[in-house]
Amino acid sequence: MEKLKRLLAVSVVCISMFGFTLPAFAHGYVTSPGSRAYLGTAAGGNLNQNVGRAQWEPQSIEAKKGTFIEGKIASAGVSGFEPLDDQSINRWHKNRISSGALTISWYLTAPHRTSTWDYYITKPNWNPNKPLKFTDFELIKQIDDHGKIPSKVVNQQITIPKDRKGDNVILAVWNISDTVNAFYQVVDVTIQ
C-alpha cells in the first residue's frame, strides 16, 4: 500500500513538471438573453421554476463536446438537470428579441482555454411541443478563440436569421480547448 501511495505521489509530480493537462474546472452560463438555467436562479429572477440543479448551479451543464442527445439537448444528459429538457410552448420564460444582431453574454465562474463558441437556432419547422433534438437546430455562428482564456464576462455578436419569427430556442455551446468537454445552455426566445 505504501508503494502505491508513493507511485501516485510521483505520478502527480511528473504530471505537474511535464505540463500534462488536467481536467478543466471551467464553468459558465448565458446571462443575456437569459438561458433556461439562469432564469431558474434567484439572480435570474426565478422566472423559470422546477429547474433541478440549475437553481443552484446553472454553470455546471458540462458534458463531452458534441453531446446532443435527442430529448436531452438542454441538460446535455447531465444528472440533476433533466427538468431543463421539459419542452412545451408554455413551459419556459421567453426573452423578447428581434431578428438581426443579438449580443449573447456569458458569465464564466472559472474561465478556461477555449476552442470555439457555437451558436445554433431552431429551424423554421421545429415543433415547440416536442422534445428538442439536434436536427431541430442549425448552426448560425461559430467563434474560434484559438485556445485563449476568456475574461469572466464574454459578450459576443450573433445574427438571428430574418426568416425566424415567434418562439424559438438558441443553443449556445462553449467548447473547452484542452479537454473533451463543453458547456451547454439553451435560451428560449420570442422573435418579434
Secondary structure as UniProt FT lines:
FT   HELIX           2..18
FT   STRAND          27..32
FT   TURN            33..34
FT   TURN            36..37
FT   HELIX           38..40
FT   TURN            42..46
FT   HELIX           52..55
FT   HELIX           58..60
FT   STRAND          62..64
FT   TURN            65..66
FT   TURN            70..71
FT   TURN            73..77
FT   TURN            79..80
FT   HELIX           82..85
FT   TURN            89..91
FT   STRAND          95..97
FT   STRAND          100..110
FT   STRAND          114..122
FT   TURN            124..125
FT   TURN            128..129
FT   HELIX           134..136
FT   STRAND          137..144
FT   TURN            146..147
FT   STRAND          153..160
FT   TURN            162..163
FT   STRAND          166..176
FT   STRAND          181..191
//
